[in-house]
Amino acid sequence: DINGCPQVPQSDKKYMASFLVEDTRVVLLSSYSSGDVISNFVQAIGDSALHHIALTVPDIAVAMNQLIHLFPSLKQITQLAHDEYMAQVFFQVDGNPKIIELVERSHNFQKTFTCSNIRQLTEGERLNWQD
């Protein structure tokens, strides 16, 4: 997915594998190079840690409001991003390197990522490590 995204810089690349388990998509990430955001996460948390969980929702605006209302300790760490296939936003609890992602897919989009999704994920990872 990432190699087909010319706007994703070399420093933001990751190795990824994606597969479905019934109706749940599992994505495995691995560092592409030493010192990138994934390798920083692995060094801090461990190599078998859960990096983030993404929840697919039918209406991202409604889900964002519900999530913030139910979990006031969550902070939004990226702007709501969207393209013609999906919308997404990332949240985090202060002091916890793990991320929660909300995703709204459109047009029966079944791929794992779009190029803008990869860019948004990387920005969320960067912000995550700046705190």
N, CA, C and O atoms as a GROMACS GRO file, in nm:
protein
  524
    1ASP      N    1   0.082  -0.120   0.000
    1ASP     CA    2   0.000   0.000   0.000
    1ASP      C    3   0.086   0.126   0.000
    1ASP      O    4   0.057   0.220  -0.074
    2ILE      N    5   0.190   0.130   0.081
    2ILE     CA    6   0.268   0.252   0.096
    2ILE      C    7   0.353   0.280  -0.027
    2ILE      O    8   0.370   0.396  -0.064
    3ASN      N    9   0.407   0.177  -0.090
    3ASN     CA   10   0.491   0.200  -0.207
    3ASN      C   11   0.414   0.266  -0.321
    3ASN      O   12   0.476   0.329  -0.407
    4GLY      N   13   0.282   0.255  -0.323
    4GLY     CA   14   0.201   0.320  -0.424
    4GLY      C   15   0.162   0.462  -0.386
    4GLY      O   16   0.078   0.523  -0.453
    5CYS      N   17   0.221   0.516  -0.280
    5CYS     CA   18   0.187   0.649  -0.231
    5CYS      C   19   0.308   0.741  -0.244
    5CYS      O   20   0.389   0.749  -0.151
    6PRO      N   21   0.321   0.810  -0.355
    6PRO     CA   22   0.439   0.894  -0.374
    6PRO      C   23   0.450   1.007  -0.273
    6PRO      O   24   0.560   1.057  -0.249
    7GLN      N   25   0.336   1.051  -0.213
    7GLN     CA   26   0.343   1.161  -0.118
    7GLN      C   27   0.386   1.116   0.022
    7GLN      O   28   0.400   1.200   0.111
    8VAL      N   29   0.406   0.987   0.043
    8VAL     CA   30   0.454   0.938   0.171
    8VAL      C   31   0.607   0.933   0.166
    8VAL      O   32   0.663   0.854   0.090
    9PRO      N   33   0.674   1.017   0.246
    9PRO     CA   34   0.821   1.019   0.242
    9PRO      C   35   0.882   0.886   0.285
    9PRO      O   36   0.820   0.809   0.358
   10GLN      N   37   1.001   0.861   0.238
   10GLN     CA   38   1.073   0.738   0.274
   10GLN      C   39   1.078   0.719   0.425
   10GLN      O   40   1.065   0.607   0.474
   11SER      N   41   1.096   0.828   0.500
   11SER     CA   42   1.109   0.818   0.646
   11SER      C   43   0.979   0.775   0.713
   11SER      O   44   0.981   0.734   0.829
   12ASP      N   45   0.865   0.782   0.643
   12ASP     CA   46   0.736   0.744   0.701
   12ASP      C   47   0.690   0.605   0.659
   12ASP      O   48   0.582   0.562   0.698
   13LYS      N   49   0.771   0.535   0.582
   13LYS     CA   50   0.730   0.403   0.534
   13LYS      C   51   0.731   0.301   0.648
   13LYS      O   52   0.804   0.316   0.746
   14LYS      N   53   0.648   0.198   0.632
   14LYS     CA   54   0.635   0.091   0.730
   14LYS      C   55   0.613  -0.039   0.654
   14LYS      O   56   0.562  -0.037   0.542
   15TYR      N   57   0.651  -0.149   0.712
   15TYR     CA   58   0.611  -0.278   0.659
   15TYR      C   59   0.474  -0.308   0.718
   15TYR      O   60   0.453  -0.291   0.839
   16MET      N   61   0.380  -0.354   0.634
   16MET     CA   62   0.246  -0.383   0.682
   16MET      C   63   0.195  -0.511   0.620
   16MET      O   64   0.224  -0.544   0.505
   17ALA      N   65   0.117  -0.582   0.699
   17ALA     CA   66   0.041  -0.697   0.650
   17ALA      C   67  -0.100  -0.682   0.704
   17ALA      O   68  -0.119  -0.645   0.820
   18SER      N   69  -0.199  -0.711   0.622
   18SER     CA   70  -0.337  -0.693   0.662
   18SER      C   71  -0.415  -0.819   0.627
   18SER      O   72  -0.398  -0.876   0.520
   19PHE      N   73  -0.502  -0.860   0.718
   19PHE     CA   74  -0.586  -0.975   0.690
   19PHE      C   75  -0.716  -0.965   0.770
   19PHE      O   76  -0.722  -0.896   0.872
   20LEU      N   77  -0.819  -1.035   0.722
   20LEU     CA   78  -0.949  -1.036   0.790
   20LEU      C   79  -0.963  -1.161   0.873
   20LEU      O   80  -0.927  -1.271   0.830
   21VAL      N   81  -1.017  -1.143   0.993
   21VAL     CA   82  -1.057  -1.254   1.079
   21VAL      C   83  -1.206  -1.232   1.103
   21VAL      O   84  -1.246  -1.148   1.183
   22GLU      N   85  -1.287  -1.309   1.032
   22GLU     CA   86  -1.432  -1.289   1.025
   22GLU      C   87  -1.457  -1.145   0.980
   22GLU      O   88  -1.423  -1.112   0.866
   23ASP      N   89  -1.515  -1.060   1.065
   23ASP     CA   90  -1.543  -0.923   1.021
   23ASP      C   91  -1.445  -0.821   1.080
   23ASP      O   92  -1.471  -0.701   1.080
   24THR      N   93  -1.333  -0.869   1.131
   24THR     CA   94  -1.232  -0.782   1.193
   24THR      C   95  -1.106  -0.782   1.109
   24THR      O   96  -1.053  -0.887   1.074
   25ARG      N   97  -1.057  -0.661   1.078
   25ARG     CA   98  -0.933  -0.647   1.002
   25ARG      C   99  -0.818  -0.635   1.100
   25ARG      O  100  -0.822  -0.552   1.191
   26VAL      N  101  -0.716  -0.716   1.084
   26VAL     CA  102  -0.596  -0.711   1.166
   26VAL      C  103  -0.482  -0.663   1.077
   26VAL      O  104  -0.460  -0.716   0.968
   27VAL      N  105  -0.409  -0.563   1.124
   27VAL     CA  106  -0.296  -0.508   1.050
   27VAL      C  107  -0.172  -0.520   1.136
   27VAL      O  108  -0.171  -0.475   1.251
   28LEU      N  109  -0.070  -0.580   1.082
   28LEU     CA  110   0.058  -0.591   1.152
   28LEU      C  111   0.153  -0.487   1.094
   28LEU      O  112   0.168  -0.476   0.973
   29LEU      N  113   0.216  -0.410   1.182
   29LEU     CA  114   0.312  -0.308   1.142
   29LEU      C  115   0.450  -0.348   1.188
   29LEU      O  116   0.467  -0.408   1.294
   30SER      N  117   0.548  -0.315   1.110
   30SER     CA  118   0.686  -0.336   1.147
   30SER      C  119   0.767  -0.217   1.100
   30SER      O  120   0.736  -0.155   0.999
   31SER      N  121   0.870  -0.186   1.174
   31SER     CA  122   0.955  -0.073   1.141
   31SER      C  123   1.019  -0.092   1.005
   31SER      O  124   1.061  -0.202   0.970
   32TYR      N  125   1.027   0.016   0.928
   32TYR     CA  126   1.092   0.014   0.798
   32TYR      C  127   1.239   0.050   0.814
   32TYR      O  128   1.325   0.001   0.740
   33SER      N  129   1.268   0.138   0.911
   33SER     CA  130   1.407   0.178   0.935
   33SER      C  131   1.425   0.215   1.081
   33SER      O  132   1.329   0.252   1.149
   34SER      N  133   1.545   0.206   1.128
   34SER     CA  134   1.578   0.239   1.266
   34SER      C  135   1.549   0.387   1.292
   34SER      O  136   1.584   0.472   1.211
   35GLY      N  137   1.485   0.416   1.405
   35GLY     CA  138   1.457   0.554   1.441
   35GLY      C  139   1.324   0.607   1.390
   35GLY      O  140   1.289   0.722   1.419
   36ASP      N  141   1.247   0.527   1.314
   36ASP     CA  142   1.116   0.574   1.271
   36ASP      C  143   1.016   0.559   1.386
   36ASP      O  144   1.049   0.505   1.491
   37VAL      N  145   0.893   0.608   1.365
   37VAL     CA  146   0.798   0.610   1.475
   37VAL      C  147   0.761   0.470   1.523
   37VAL      O  148   0.736   0.450   1.642
   38ILE      N  149   0.759   0.373   1.435
   38ILE     CA  150   0.728   0.236   1.478
   38ILE      C  151   0.843   0.179   1.561
   38ILE      O  152   0.819   0.116   1.664
   39SER      N  153   0.966   0.200   1.519
   39SER     CA  154   1.079   0.149   1.599
   39SER      C  155   1.084   0.219   1.735
   39SER      O  156   1.119   0.155   1.835
   40ASN      N  157   1.049   0.348   1.741
   40ASN     CA  158   1.044   0.417   1.871
   40ASN      C  159   0.939   0.354   1.962
   40ASN      O  160   0.962   0.336   2.082
   41PHE      N  161   0.823   0.323   1.904
   41PHE     CA  162   0.716   0.260   1.981
   41PHE      C  163   0.762   0.124   2.034
   41PHE      O  164   0.742   0.093   2.151
   42VAL      N  165   0.824   0.043   1.948
   42VAL     CA  166   0.870  -0.090   1.988
   42VAL      C  167   0.974  -0.080   2.099
   42VAL      O  168   0.971  -0.159   2.194
   43GLN      N  169   1.066   0.015   2.089
   43GLN     CA  170   1.168   0.032   2.193
   43GLN      C  171   1.104   0.071   2.327
   43GLN      O  172   1.149   0.025   2.432
   44ALA      N  173   1.002   0.154   2.323
   44ALA     CA  174   0.939   0.201   2.446
   44ALA      C  175   0.844   0.099   2.507
   44ALA      O  176   0.836   0.087   2.630
   45ILE      N  177   0.771   0.026   2.424
   45ILE     CA  178   0.662  -0.059   2.473
   45ILE      C  179   0.692  -0.207   2.462
   45ILE      O  180   0.650  -0.285   2.548
   46GLY      N  181   0.764  -0.248   2.361
   46GLY     CA  182   0.792  -0.390   2.340
   46GLY      C  183   0.746  -0.432   2.202
   46GLY      O  184   0.659  -0.370   2.143
   47ASP      N  185   0.806  -0.538   2.152
   47ASP     CA  186   0.782  -0.576   2.013
   47ASP      C  187   0.650  -0.649   1.988
   47ASP      O  188   0.616  -0.672   1.872
   48SER      N  189   0.576  -0.685   2.091
   48SER     CA  190   0.447  -0.750   2.067
   48SER      C  191   0.333  -0.664   2.119
   48SER      O  192   0.223  -0.714   2.142
   49ALA      N  193   0.356  -0.536   2.137
   49ALA     CA  194   0.256  -0.446   2.192
   49ALA      C  195   0.154  -0.404   2.086
   49ALA      O  196   0.182  -0.401   1.967
   50LEU      N  197   0.036  -0.373   2.133
   50LEU     CA  198  -0.069  -0.320   2.049
   50LEU      C  199  -0.042  -0.172   2.027
   50LEU      O  200  -0.041  -0.094   2.122
   51HIS      N  201  -0.019  -0.132   1.904
   51HIS     CA  202   0.010   0.008   1.871
   51HIS      C  203  -0.115   0.094   1.876
   51HIS      O  204  -0.118   0.196   1.943
   52HIS      N  205  -0.219   0.052   1.803
   52HIS     CA  206  -0.345   0.124   1.811
   52HIS      C  207  -0.460   0.033   1.769
   52HIS      O  208  -0.441  -0.069   1.703
   53ILE      N  209  -0.578   0.074   1.809
   53ILE     CA  210  -0.698   0.003   1.770
   53ILE      C  211  -0.781   0.098   1.686
   53ILE      O  212  -0.799   0.215   1.721
   54ALA      N  213  -0.831   0.049   1.575
   54ALA     CA  214  -0.916   0.128   1.486
   54ALA      C  215  -1.057   0.071   1.491
   54ALA      O  216  -1.078  -0.050   1.477
   55LEU      N  217  -1.152   0.158   1.511
   55LEU     CA  218  -1.292   0.119   1.516
   55LEU      C  219  -1.362   0.174   1.393
   55LEU      O  220  -1.360   0.295   1.370
   56THR      N  221  -1.424   0.086   1.315
   56THR     CA  222  -1.500   0.129   1.198
   56THR      C  223  -1.638   0.170   1.246
   56THR      O  224  -1.707   0.094   1.314
   57VAL      N  225  -1.679   0.292   1.210
   57VAL     CA  226  -1.806   0.348   1.254
   57VAL      C  227  -1.886   0.394   1.132
   57VAL      O  228  -1.828   0.429   1.030
   58PRO      N  229  -2.022   0.393   1.143
   58PRO     CA  230  -2.103   0.436   1.029
   58PRO      C  231  -2.106   0.588   1.010
   58PRO      O  232  -2.123   0.635   0.898
   59ASP      N  233  -2.088   0.665   1.118
   59ASP     CA  234  -2.090   0.811   1.111
   59ASP      C  235  -1.982   0.864   1.206
   59ASP      O  236  -2.000   0.862   1.327
   60ILE      N  237  -1.871   0.909   1.149
   60ILE     CA  238  -1.755   0.945   1.230
   60ILE      C  239  -1.782   1.066   1.321
   60ILE      O  240  -1.731   1.071   1.433
   61ALA      N  241  -1.861   1.162   1.276
   61ALA     CA  242  -1.890   1.279   1.358
   61ALA      C  243  -1.967   1.240   1.484
   61ALA      O  244  -1.937   1.286   1.594
   62VAL      N  245  -2.067   1.155   1.467
   62VAL     CA  246  -2.145   1.106   1.581
   62VAL      C  247  -2.055   1.025   1.675
   62VAL      O  248  -2.061   1.042   1.797
   63ALA      N  249  -1.974   0.937   1.619
   63ALA     CA  250  -1.885   0.853   1.701
   63ALA      C  251  -1.783   0.937   1.778
   63ALA      O  252  -1.754   0.906   1.894
   64MET      N  253  -1.730   1.041   1.716
   64MET     CA  254  -1.635   1.130   1.785
   64MET      C  255  -1.701   1.193   1.908
   64MET      O  256  -1.643   1.194   2.016
   65ASN      N  257  -1.821   1.245   1.890
   65ASN     CA  258  -1.892   1.307   2.002
   65ASN      C  259  -1.920   1.207   2.113
   65ASN      O  260  -1.904   1.239   2.231
   66GLN      N  261  -1.962   1.086   2.077
   66GLN     CA  262  -1.990   0.983   2.177
   66GLN      C  263  -1.862   0.943   2.251
   66GLN      O  264  -1.864   0.929   2.373
   67LEU      N  265  -1.754   0.925   2.179
   67LEU     CA  266  -1.627   0.884   2.240
   67LEU      C  267  -1.578   0.989   2.339
   67LEU      O  268  -1.537   0.955   2.450
   68ILE      N  269  -1.581   1.114   2.299
   68ILE     CA  270  -1.534   1.223   2.386
   68ILE      C  271  -1.624   1.235   2.508
   68ILE      O  272  -1.576   1.261   2.619
   69HIS      N  273  -1.754   1.218   2.489
   69HIS     CA  274  -1.848   1.225   2.602
   69HIS      C  275  -1.828   1.110   2.700
   69HIS      O  276  -1.827   1.130   2.822
   70LEU      N  277  -1.811   0.989   2.648
   70LEU     CA  278  -1.795   0.871   2.733
   70LEU      C  279  -1.658   0.862   2.800
   70LEU      O  280  -1.646   0.811   2.911
   71PHE      N  281  -1.554   0.913   2.732
   71PHE     CA  282  -1.417   0.904   2.782
   71PHE      C  283  -1.351   1.041   2.781
   71PHE      O  284  -1.274   1.071   2.690
   72PRO      N  285  -1.381   1.125   2.879
   72PRO     CA  286  -1.328   1.262   2.878
   72PRO      C  287  -1.176   1.271   2.888
   72PRO      O  288  -1.119   1.376   2.859
   73SER      N  289  -1.109   1.164   2.929
   73SER     CA  290  -0.963   1.167   2.936
   73SER      C  291  -0.896   1.152   2.799
   73SER      O  292  -0.776   1.172   2.787
   74LEU      N  293  -0.974   1.116   2.697
   74LEU     CA  294  -0.919   1.105   2.562
   74LEU      C  295  -0.898   1.244   2.503
   74LEU      O  296  -0.980   1.333   2.522
   75LYS      N  297  -0.788   1.259   2.433
   75LYS     CA  298  -0.767   1.384   2.360
   75LYS      C  299  -0.752   1.351   2.212
   75LYS      O  300  -0.692   1.250   2.175
   76GLN      N  301  -0.806   1.437   2.130
   76GLN     CA  302  -0.795   1.422   1.985
   76GLN      C  303  -0.655   1.468   1.946
   76GLN      O  304  -0.618   1.582   1.974
   77ILE      N  305  -0.577   1.380   1.879
   77ILE     CA  306  -0.439   1.416   1.846
   77ILE      C  307  -0.420   1.447   1.698
   77ILE      O  308  -0.311   1.489   1.658
   78THR      N  309  -0.523   1.428   1.616
   78THR     CA  310  -0.516   1.470   1.475
   78THR      C  311  -0.648   1.534   1.438
   78THR      O  312  -0.750   1.514   1.504
   79GLN      N  313  -0.645   1.612   1.333
   79GLN     CA  314  -0.767   1.666   1.276
   79GLN      C  315  -0.843   1.554   1.206
   79GLN      O  316  -0.784   1.453   1.168
   80LEU      N  317  -0.972   1.572   1.190
   80LEU     CA  318  -1.051   1.479   1.111
   80LEU      C  319  -1.002   1.489   0.967
   80LEU      O  320  -1.004   1.597   0.908
   81ALA      N  321  -0.959   1.377   0.911
   81ALA     CA  322  -0.910   1.373   0.774
   81ALA      C  323  -1.002   1.284   0.692
   81ALA      O  324  -1.054   1.185   0.741
   82HIS      N  325  -1.022   1.322   0.568
   82HIS     CA  326  -1.107   1.238   0.483
   82HIS      C  327  -1.067   1.255   0.337
   82HIS      O  328  -1.015   1.358   0.295
   83ASP      N  329  -1.094   1.150   0.264
   83ASP     CA  330  -1.082   1.153   0.119
   83ASP      C  331  -1.206   1.085   0.064
   83ASP      O  332  -1.302   1.065   0.139
   84GLU      N  333  -1.207   1.050  -0.062
   84GLU     CA  334  -1.329   0.994  -0.120
   84GLU      C  335  -1.361   0.853  -0.069
   84GLU      O  336  -1.472   0.804  -0.092
   85TYR      N  337  -1.268   0.788  -0.002
   85TYR     CA  338  -1.287   0.650   0.041
   85TYR      C  339  -1.308   0.633   0.191
   85TYR      O  340  -1.378   0.542   0.234
   86MET      N  341  -1.246   0.720   0.271
   86MET     CA  342  -1.256   0.701   0.415
   86MET      C  343  -1.231   0.831   0.489
   86MET      O  344  -1.168   0.923   0.438
   87ALA      N  345  -1.282   0.834   0.613
   87ALA     CA  346  -1.255   0.945   0.705
   87ALA      C  347  -1.193   0.883   0.829
   87ALA      O  348  -1.223   0.768   0.863
   88GLN      N  349  -1.107   0.959   0.896
   88GLN     CA  350  -1.042   0.904   1.014
   88GLN      C  351  -0.998   1.016   1.108
   88GLN      O  352  -0.978   1.130   1.067
   89VAL      N  353  -0.984   0.980   1.234
   89VAL     CA  354  -0.933   1.070   1.336
   89VAL      C  355  -0.869   0.984   1.445
   89VAL      O  356  -0.911   0.871   1.469
   90PHE      N  357  -0.767   1.039   1.512
   90PHE     CA  358  -0.692   0.965   1.613
   90PHE      C  359  -0.705   1.031   1.749
   90PHE      O  360  -0.706   1.154   1.761
   91PHE      N  361  -0.714   0.947   1.854
   91PHE     CA  362  -0.724   0.991   1.992
   91PHE      C  363  -0.618   0.920   2.076
   91PHE      O  364  -0.563   0.818   2.036
   92GLN      N  365  -0.592   0.977   2.194
   92GLN     CA  366  -0.495   0.918   2.285
   92GLN      C  367  -0.529   0.963   2.427
   92GLN      O  368  -0.580   1.073   2.448
   93VAL      N  369  -0.498   0.877   2.525
   93VAL     CA  370  -0.506   0.915   2.666
   93VAL      C  371  -0.369   0.971   2.703
   93VAL      O  372  -0.266   0.913   2.668
   94ASP      N  373  -0.368   1.084   2.774
   94ASP     CA  374  -0.240   1.144   2.815
   94ASP      C  375  -0.149   1.041   2.881
   94ASP      O  376  -0.193   0.964   2.967
   95GLY      N  377  -0.024   1.041   2.842
   95GLY     CA  378   0.076   0.954   2.902
   95GLY      C  379   0.075   0.811   2.852
   95GLY      O  380   0.157   0.730   2.896
   96ASN      N  381  -0.015   0.777   2.761
   96ASN     CA  382  -0.022   0.641   2.708
   96ASN      C  383   0.013   0.646   2.559
   96ASN      O  384  -0.052   0.719   2.484
   97PRO      N  385   0.114   0.572   2.516
   97PRO     CA  386   0.155   0.579   2.375
   97PRO      C  387   0.059   0.511   2.278
   97PRO      O  388   0.076   0.524   2.157
   98LYS      N  389  -0.040   0.439   2.328
   98LYS     CA  390  -0.132   0.370   2.238
   98LYS      C  391  -0.238   0.466   2.186
   98LYS      O  392  -0.275   0.562   2.253
   99ILE      N  393  -0.285   0.440   2.064
   99ILE     CA  394  -0.374   0.531   1.992
   99ILE      C  395  -0.507   0.462   1.964
   99ILE      O  396  -0.512   0.341   1.941
  100ILE      N  397  -0.614   0.540   1.967
  100ILE     CA  398  -0.747   0.493   1.924
  100ILE      C  399  -0.781   0.567   1.796
  100ILE      O  400  -0.771   0.690   1.789
  101GLU      N  401  -0.822   0.494   1.695
  101GLU     CA  402  -0.855   0.552   1.565
  101GLU      C  403  -1.002   0.524   1.535
  101GLU      O  404  -1.049   0.412   1.554
  102LEU      N  405  -1.073   0.624   1.488
  102LEU     CA  406  -1.207   0.604   1.435
  102LEU      C  407  -1.199   0.612   1.284
  102LEU      O  408  -1.132   0.701   1.230
  103VAL      N  409  -1.265   0.521   1.214
  103VAL     CA  410  -1.262   0.514   1.069
  103VAL      C  411  -1.405   0.501   1.016
  103VAL      O  412  -1.482   0.418   1.064
  104GLU      N  413  -1.438   0.583   0.920
  104GLU     CA  414  -1.563   0.568   0.846
  104GLU      C  415  -1.527   0.540   0.701
  104GLU      O  416  -1.466   0.624   0.635
  105ARG      N  417  -1.566   0.423   0.652
  105ARG     CA  418  -1.535   0.385   0.514
  105ARG      C  419  -1.656   0.418   0.426
  105ARG      O  420  -1.770   0.409   0.469
  106SER      N  421  -1.627   0.456   0.303
  106SER     CA  422  -1.736   0.489   0.211
  106SER      C  423  -1.721   0.408   0.082
  106SER      O  424  -1.616   0.350   0.055
  107HIS      N  425  -1.828   0.406   0.004
  107HIS     CA  426  -1.827   0.340  -0.126
  107HIS      C  427  -1.780   0.195  -0.119
  107HIS      O  428  -1.712   0.147  -0.210
  108ASN      N  429  -1.814   0.126  -0.012
  108ASN     CA  430  -1.774  -0.014   0.005
  108ASN      C  431  -1.624  -0.033  -0.011
  108ASN      O  432  -1.580  -0.136  -0.063
  109PHE      N  433  -1.546   0.063   0.033
  109PHE     CA  434  -1.400   0.057   0.025
  109PHE      C  435  -1.350  -0.056   0.115
  109PHE      O  436  -1.374  -0.055   0.235
  110GLN      N  437  -1.281  -0.153   0.058
  110GLN     CA  438  -1.238  -0.271   0.132
  110GLN      C  439  -1.088  -0.279   0.153
  110GLN      O  440  -1.041  -0.367   0.225
  111LYS      N  441  -1.012  -0.189   0.093
  111LYS     CA  442  -0.868  -0.193   0.116
  111LYS      C  443  -0.838  -0.150   0.260
  111LYS      O  444  -0.925  -0.099   0.330
  112THR      N  445  -0.716  -0.172   0.301
  112THR     CA  446  -0.677  -0.137   0.436
  112THR      C  447  -0.655   0.012   0.451
  112THR      O  448  -0.703   0.072   0.547
  113PHE      N  449  -0.582   0.074   0.358
  113PHE     CA  450  -0.543   0.214   0.369
  113PHE      C  451  -0.558   0.286   0.237
  113PHE      O  452  -0.563   0.225   0.130
  114THR      N  453  -0.563   0.418   0.247
  114THR     CA  454  -0.543   0.504   0.131
  114THR      C  455  -0.414   0.582   0.161
  114THR      O  456  -0.365   0.581   0.273
  115CYS      N  457  -0.362   0.650   0.062
  115CYS     CA  458  -0.240   0.728   0.083
  115CYS      C  459  -0.260   0.836   0.188
  115CYS      O  460  -0.171   0.860   0.269
  116SER      N  461  -0.376   0.903   0.187
  116SER     CA  462  -0.400   1.006   0.288
  116SER      C  463  -0.415   0.944   0.426
  116SER      O  464  -0.379   1.007   0.526
  117ASN      N  465  -0.467   0.821   0.434
  117ASN     CA  466  -0.477   0.752   0.562
  117ASN      C  467  -0.338   0.725   0.619
  117ASN      O  468  -0.315   0.745   0.739
  118ILE      N  469  -0.247   0.682   0.536
  118ILE     CA  470  -0.110   0.655   0.581
  118ILE      C  471  -0.044   0.782   0.630
  118ILE      O  472   0.024   0.782   0.733
  119ARG      N  473  -0.064   0.890   0.558
  119ARG     CA  474  -0.008   1.018   0.598
  119ARG      C  475  -0.066   1.062   0.732
  119ARG      O  476   0.008   1.112   0.818
  120GLN      N  477  -0.197   1.046   0.752
  120GLN     CA  478  -0.263   1.085   0.876
  120GLN      C  479  -0.217   0.997   0.993
  120GLN      O  480  -0.193   1.048   1.102
  121LEU      N  481  -0.204   0.867   0.970
  121LEU     CA  482  -0.154   0.777   1.074
  121LEU      C  483  -0.015   0.818   1.117
  121LEU      O  484   0.014   0.823   1.237
  122THR      N  485   0.071   0.848   1.022
  122THR     CA  486   0.208   0.887   1.054
  122THR      C  487   0.210   1.017   1.133
  122THR      O  488   0.289   1.032   1.226
  123GLU      N  489   0.125   1.112   1.097
  123GLU     CA  490   0.118   1.237   1.172
  123GLU      C  491   0.071   1.211   1.316
  123GLU      O  492   0.124   1.270   1.410
  124GLY      N  493  -0.027   1.123   1.331
  124GLY     CA  494  -0.072   1.086   1.466
  124GLY      C  495   0.038   1.021   1.546
  124GLY      O  496   0.053   1.048   1.665
  125GLU      N  497   0.116   0.935   1.482
  125GLU     CA  498   0.229   0.871   1.550
  125GLU      C  499   0.331   0.975   1.594
  125GLU      O  500   0.380   0.970   1.707
  126ARG      N  501   0.363   1.070   1.505
  126ARG     CA  502   0.460   1.174   1.539
  126ARG      C  503   0.413   1.257   1.658
  126ARG      O  504   0.490   1.281   1.751
  127LEU      N  505   0.287   1.302   1.654
  127LEU     CA  506   0.231   1.379   1.764
  127LEU      C  507   0.232   1.300   1.894
  127LEU      O  508   0.256   1.353   2.002
  128ASN      N  509   0.206   1.172   1.880
  128ASN     CA  510   0.206   1.082   1.995
  128ASN      C  511   0.341   1.083   2.065
  128ASN      O  512   0.346   1.081   2.188
  129TRP      N  513   0.450   1.085   1.991
  129TRP     CA  514   0.584   1.077   2.050
  129TRP      C  515   0.640   1.213   2.088
  129TRP      O  516   0.746   1.220   2.149
  130GLN      N  517   0.570   1.322   2.054
  130GLN     CA  518   0.615   1.454   2.094
  130GLN      C  519   0.569   1.490   2.234
  130GLN      O  520   0.629   1.576   2.298
  131ASP      N  521   0.463   1.425   2.282
  131ASP     CA  522   0.408   1.456   2.415
  131ASP      C  523   0.492   1.399   2.527
  131ASP      O  524   0.459   1.416   2.644
   0.00000   0.00000   0.00000
